Amino acid sequence: MLCRIVGAPVQDGAGRMGCDMGPSALRAAGLAQALTELGHEVEDAGAVAPGPLPPVAHENLGLKALPQVSAWTGAIAEAAYAASREAMPIFLGGDHSISAGTLSGVARRAKELGRPLFVLWLDAHPDFHTLDTTVSGNLHGVPLAYASGQKGFHGYFPDLPAAVDPARICTLGVRSVDPAEREALKLAGVTVHDMRMIDEHGIAPLLRAFLQRILAEDGMLHVSLDVDFLDPSIAPAVGTTVPGGATFREAHLVMEMLHDSGLVTSLDLVELNPFLDERGRTAILMVDLTASLMGRRIMDRPTRNH
């Protein structure tokens, strides 16, 4: 398989600096080498650069860096559309606001191919705020709402060429949801599997049911992996830590099941802040998880010296 790596060094959507170093850290942790060792062809498309800042202002005065995130979204959407041509794009964030662009781009590609796009959102947060409902003003909290065509983005973010059907979105590992998001998710029909559901039912049955839906509809699957999906004890390099996240084995099981399904067509790796890492352990874990998604088996696990 041809894997096309696209860097999106965005930190404007986050509440602290450092995410712009994420793509470099993932490259330094051996992402391309891991993919090559699994037999994939790797093409590194470099980094996206934002276009001119649009003259946008919003009545929610708490919004931070709206022109910057809007500009990034347009540029990333074009890059994602181009990268998804005859390849599996792997987008290296940057904060989770990059997914406003990545989802827009791959949804456009899926529409052209006449196939439905599904989204697996691996995150402690659903990122389903609109520009009106966000309290923090940090725009890494809005990409899933924007990409699924929720109201309030017209005139502020680029127009969507194709919106993702909210009924084809599954959030997995959620454990921090604001009241406005909770109501919006329910009204939109998004499938929400929080950590309690994972505790009660196990992560495999929940994911398996979603994958069966995708297979039945001959869908394409975009996976968006946020560092804070993982428990902070194993992945400290994120500015939005929430205790009680996915364990090492739960995370690898998800990736192994995704590989077995053969359904994944694009991937985000987001919110890695190397400034908060410990000797690169989070970057290495994100690369290892990507390797699991791309075919590394349990029997192939490398032994690491520390």
VEXGU-357844 format. One record per residue (C-alpha): residue number from 1; x, y, z. Coordinates in Angstrom, 1 decimal. Each point is the difference from the previous one (the first is absolute). Layout:
# VEXGU-357844
<NUM,<X,Y,Z>>
...
***
This chain:
# VEXGU-357844
<1,<0.0,0.0,0.0>>
<2,<1.1,3.5,-0.7>>
<3,<0.0,2.1,3.2>>
<4,<0.1,3.8,-0.5>>
<5,<1.2,1.9,3.0>>
<6,<-1.2,3.6,0.3>>
<7,<1.2,2.3,2.8>>
<8,<-2.5,2.5,1.5>>
<9,<2.0,2.0,2.6>>
<10,<-3.0,1.8,1.5>>
<11,<-0.1,1.3,3.6>>
<12,<-2.4,2.8,-0.4>>
<13,<-3.0,-2.1,1.0>>
<14,<1.6,-1.2,3.3>>
<15,<0.2,1.8,3.3>>
<16,<3.8,-0.3,0.3>>
<17,<3.0,0.1,-2.3>>
<18,<1.9,-3.1,-1.1>>
<19,<-2.3,-2.0,-2.3>>
<20,<1.7,1.5,-3.1>>
<21,<3.0,-2.2,0.9>>
<22,<-2.2,-3.1,-0.2>>
<23,<0.7,-0.9,-3.7>>
<24,<3.8,0.2,0.6>>
<25,<-0.2,-2.2,3.1>>
<26,<-2.0,-2.7,-1.8>>
<27,<2.5,0.0,-2.9>>
<28,<2.9,-0.1,2.5>>
<29,<-1.7,-2.9,1.8>>
<30,<0.3,-2.1,-3.2>>
<31,<-3.4,0.1,-1.6>>
<32,<1.2,-0.3,-3.6>>
<33,<2.4,-2.8,1.0>>
<34,<-2.7,-1.9,1.8>>
<35,<-2.3,0.2,-3.0>>
<36,<2.8,-1.0,-2.4>>
<37,<0.9,-3.1,2.1>>
<38,<-3.6,-1.1,-0.3>>
<39,<0.4,0.0,-3.8>>
<40,<-1.8,3.3,-0.7>>
<41,<1.2,2.6,-2.5>>
<42,<0.4,3.3,1.8>>
<43,<-0.1,3.4,-1.6>>
<44,<0.5,3.1,2.3>>
<45,<-1.9,3.0,-1.4>>
<46,<1.6,2.4,2.4>>
<47,<-2.0,2.6,1.9>>
<48,<-3.1,1.9,-0.8>>
<49,<0.2,3.8,0.2>>
<50,<-3.1,2.1,0.7>>
<51,<-1.4,2.4,-2.5>>
<52,<-0.7,3.7,0.5>>
<53,<-2.0,0.9,3.2>>
<54,<-3.6,0.6,-0.8>>
<55,<-1.6,3.1,1.4>>
<56,<-2.3,-1.8,2.4>>
<57,<-1.3,1.1,3.4>>
<58,<-2.7,-1.7,2.2>>
<59,<-2.3,1.3,2.6>>
<60,<1.4,-2.6,2.4>>
<61,<2.9,2.1,1.2>>
<62,<1.5,-2.9,1.8>>
<63,<1.1,-1.7,-3.2>>
<64,<3.7,-0.2,-0.4>>
<65,<1.9,0.1,-3.3>>
<66,<-3.1,-0.3,-2.2>>
<67,<1.6,1.5,-3.1>>
<68,<3.1,-2.2,0.4>>
<69,<-2.0,-3.3,0.5>>
<70,<-2.3,0.9,-2.9>>
<71,<3.0,0.5,-2.3>>
<72,<1.6,-3.2,1.2>>
<73,<-3.3,-1.9,-0.6>>
<74,<-0.2,1.1,-3.6>>
<75,<3.7,-0.9,-0.7>>
<76,<-0.2,-3.4,1.7>>
<77,<-3.2,-0.9,-1.8>>
<78,<1.6,0.5,-3.3>>
<79,<3.1,-1.9,1.1>>
<80,<-2.1,-2.9,1.3>>
<81,<-2.0,-0.2,-3.2>>
<82,<3.1,-0.1,-2.1>>
<83,<1.8,-2.5,2.4>>
<84,<-2.9,-2.4,-0.1>>
<85,<0.3,-0.6,-3.7>>
<86,<1.2,-3.7,-0.4>>
<87,<1.6,0.0,3.4>>
<88,<-0.8,-0.3,3.7>>
<89,<0.8,3.5,1.5>>
<90,<1.4,0.2,3.5>>
<91,<-0.4,3.5,1.5>>
<92,<2.4,1.0,2.7>>
<93,<-1.3,2.7,2.4>>
<94,<0.1,2.5,1.4>>
<95,<-3.1,0.4,2.2>>
<96,<-3.3,-1.6,-0.8>>
<97,<-1.2,3.0,-1.9>>
<98,<1.8,-1.5,-3.0>>
<99,<-2.8,-2.5,-0.3>>
<100,<-2.4,2.7,-1.2>>
<101,<2.2,0.0,-3.1>>
<102,<0.9,-3.7,-0.3>>
<103,<-3.6,-1.1,0.3>>
<104,<-1.2,2.7,-2.5>>
<105,<2.6,-1.2,-2.5>>
<106,<-0.5,-3.8,0.3>>
<107,<-3.8,0.5,0.1>>
<108,<0.3,1.8,-3.3>>
<109,<2.0,-3.0,-1.4>>
<110,<-2.5,-2.5,1.4>>
<111,<-2.9,1.9,-1.7>>
<112,<1.8,-0.1,-3.3>>
<113,<0.5,-3.7,0.3>>
<114,<-3.7,-0.5,0.9>>
<115,<0.8,-1.6,3.4>>
<116,<-1.2,1.0,3.4>>
<117,<2.7,1.3,2.5>>
<118,<-0.1,-1.2,3.5>>
<119,<2.1,1.5,2.9>>
<120,<1.4,-1.7,3.0>>
<121,<0.9,2.7,2.5>>
<122,<2.5,-1.3,2.7>>
<123,<0.0,2.8,2.5>>
<124,<-0.7,0.9,3.6>>
<125,<-2.2,2.9,-1.4>>
<126,<-2.6,-0.1,-2.8>>
<127,<1.1,3.4,-1.4>>
<128,<-3.6,0.7,-0.9>>
<129,<-0.2,3.6,1.0>>
<130,<-1.1,2.7,-2.5>>
<131,<1.4,3.5,-0.1>>
<132,<-3.0,1.1,2.1>>
<133,<0.2,-2.7,2.7>>
<134,<3.7,-0.2,0.8>>
<135,<0.9,1.5,3.3>>
<136,<3.8,-0.4,-0.1>>
<137,<0.2,1.5,-3.4>>
<138,<2.6,-2.5,-1.0>>
<139,<-0.9,-1.1,-3.5>>
<140,<1.4,-3.5,0.3>>
<141,<-3.4,-0.6,1.6>>
<142,<-2.1,0.5,-3.1>>
<143,<1.3,-2.1,-3.0>>
<144,<-2.5,-2.9,0.3>>
<145,<-2.9,2.4,0.2>>
<146,<1.2,2.0,-3.0>>
<147,<0.8,-3.1,-2.2>>
<148,<-3.4,-1.5,0.7>>
<149,<-1.8,3.1,-1.2>>
<150,<-1.2,1.5,3.3>>
<151,<-1.4,3.5,-0.1>>
<152,<2.0,3.2,0.7>>
<153,<3.1,-0.5,-2.1>>
<154,<-1.1,1.6,-3.3>>
<155,<1.9,3.1,-0.7>>
<156,<2.7,-0.7,2.6>>
<157,<1.4,-3.3,-1.2>>
<158,<0.3,-1.1,-3.6>>
<159,<-3.1,-1.4,-1.5>>
<160,<-0.2,-3.8,0.1>>
<161,<0.1,-1.8,-3.4>>
<162,<-1.5,-3.1,1.8>>
<163,<-1.1,-0.4,3.6>>
<164,<0.5,-3.2,2.0>>
<165,<-3.3,-1.5,1.0>>
<166,<-0.1,0.2,3.9>>
<167,<-1.6,-3.5,0.0>>
<168,<3.2,-1.3,-1.5>>
<169,<2.2,1.3,2.8>>
<170,<1.1,-2.0,3.0>>
<171,<1.8,1.6,2.9>>
<172,<1.9,-2.5,2.2>>
<173,<1.6,0.6,3.3>>
<174,<-1.8,3.2,0.8>>
<175,<0.2,1.1,3.7>>
<176,<-0.2,3.8,-0.1>>
<177,<-3.2,1.5,-1.6>>
<178,<-1.4,3.5,0.5>>
<179,<-3.8,0.3,0.5>>
<180,<-0.5,1.7,-3.4>>
<181,<2.0,-2.7,-1.8>>
<182,<-2.0,-2.7,1.8>>
<183,<-3.3,1.4,-1.3>>
<184,<1.4,0.6,-3.5>>
<185,<1.4,-3.5,-0.3>>
<186,<-3.4,-1.5,1.0>>
<187,<-1.9,2.2,-2.5>>
<188,<2.4,-0.7,-2.8>>
<189,<-0.1,-3.8,0.5>>
<190,<3.8,-0.5,0.6>>
<191,<0.9,-3.4,1.5>>
<192,<1.7,0.7,3.3>>
<193,<1.9,-2.7,1.9>>
<194,<1.4,1.5,3.2>>
<195,<2.4,-1.7,2.3>>
<196,<-2.8,-1.4,2.1>>
<197,<-1.4,-1.9,-3.0>>
<198,<3.5,-1.3,-0.7>>
<199,<0.3,-1.1,3.7>>
<200,<-3.4,-1.7,-0.1>>
<201,<0.1,-1.6,-3.5>>
<202,<3.7,-0.1,-1.0>>
<203,<1.4,2.0,-2.8>>
<204,<0.0,-2.8,-2.6>>
<205,<-3.8,-0.5,-0.3>>
<206,<-0.7,3.7,-0.2>>
<207,<2.6,0.5,-2.8>>
<208,<-1.1,-3.2,-1.8>>
<209,<-3.6,1.1,-0.3>>
<210,<1.2,3.3,-1.6>>
<211,<2.3,-1.8,-2.4>>
<212,<-2.9,-2.2,-1.1>>
<213,<-2.0,3.0,-0.9>>
<214,<2.8,1.4,-2.1>>
<215,<0.4,-3.3,-1.8>>
<216,<-3.7,-0.3,-0.7>>
<217,<0.0,3.4,-1.7>>
<218,<3.3,-0.5,-1.9>>
<219,<1.2,3.1,1.9>>
<220,<3.4,1.7,0.3>>
<221,<1.3,0.6,3.6>>
<222,<1.9,2.9,1.3>>
<223,<1.6,-0.5,3.4>>
<224,<0.9,2.9,2.1>>
<225,<2.3,-0.9,2.9>>
<226,<0.5,2.6,2.7>>
<227,<2.8,-0.5,2.6>>
<228,<-2.5,0.5,2.8>>
<229,<-2.0,-3.1,-1.1>>
<230,<2.8,-1.7,1.9>>
<231,<0.4,0.0,3.8>>
<232,<2.5,2.8,0.9>>
<233,<2.1,-2.6,2.0>>
<234,<1.1,-1.4,-3.4>>
<235,<-0.3,3.1,-2.1>>
<236,<0.8,3.2,1.9>>
<237,<0.8,2.2,-3.0>>
<238,<-3.3,1.7,-0.4>>
<239,<-1.4,3.3,1.4>>
<240,<-3.5,-1.4,0.7>>
<241,<0.6,-3.0,2.2>>
<242,<-3.0,-1.7,1.5>>
<243,<0.5,-3.0,2.3>>
<244,<-1.5,-3.4,-0.7>>
<245,<0.9,-0.3,-3.7>>
<246,<0.7,-3.0,-2.2>>
<247,<2.7,-2.4,1.2>>
<248,<2.9,-1.1,-2.0>>
<249,<-1.6,-3.3,-1.0>>
<250,<-3.5,1.6,-0.7>>
<251,<1.6,2.4,-2.3>>
<252,<2.0,-2.6,-1.9>>
<253,<-3.1,-2.2,-0.2>>
<254,<-1.9,2.8,-1.7>>
<255,<2.8,0.4,-2.5>>
<256,<0.3,-3.7,-0.6>>
<257,<-3.7,-0.3,-0.6>>
<258,<0.1,2.9,-2.4>>
<259,<2.7,-1.6,-2.0>>
<260,<-1.8,-3.3,-0.1>>
<261,<-3.1,1.8,-1.3>>
<262,<1.8,1.4,-3.0>>
<263,<-2.3,3.0,0.1>>
<264,<2.3,2.9,1.0>>
<265,<0.7,2.4,-2.8>>
<266,<1.4,3.0,1.9>>
<267,<1.5,0.8,3.4>>
<268,<0.6,3.0,2.3>>
<269,<2.6,0.0,2.7>>
<270,<-0.6,3.1,2.1>>
<271,<0.6,2.0,3.2>>
<272,<3.6,-1.3,0.5>>
<273,<1.8,2.7,1.9>>
<274,<3.7,-1.1,0.2>>
<275,<0.7,2.8,2.5>>
<276,<-2.0,-2.0,2.5>>
<277,<1.4,-3.5,-0.8>>
<278,<2.4,-2.2,1.9>>
<279,<3.0,-1.1,-2.1>>
<280,<-2.3,-0.3,-3.0>>
<281,<-2.2,-2.8,1.5>>
<282,<-3.3,1.4,-1.3>>
<283,<1.3,0.6,-3.5>>
<284,<1.4,-3.6,-0.1>>
<285,<-3.3,-1.3,1.3>>
<286,<-1.9,1.8,-2.7>>
<287,<2.3,-1.4,-2.7>>
<288,<-0.4,-3.5,1.5>>
<289,<-3.8,0.4,-0.1>>
<290,<0.2,1.1,-3.6>>
<291,<2.1,-3.1,-0.7>>
<292,<-2.7,-2.2,1.5>>
<293,<-2.6,1.6,-2.1>>
<294,<2.2,-0.6,-3.1>>
<295,<0.7,-3.6,0.7>>
<296,<2.4,-0.6,2.8>>
<297,<-1.0,-3.1,1.9>>
<298,<0.3,-0.8,3.7>>
<299,<2.8,-2.6,-0.8>>
<300,<2.0,2.8,-1.8>>
<301,<0.2,2.3,3.0>>
<302,<3.5,1.4,0.5>>
<303,<1.8,-0.1,3.3>>
<304,<1.0,3.5,1.1>>
<305,<3.0,0.9,2.2>>
<306,<-0.4,2.9,2.4>>
***
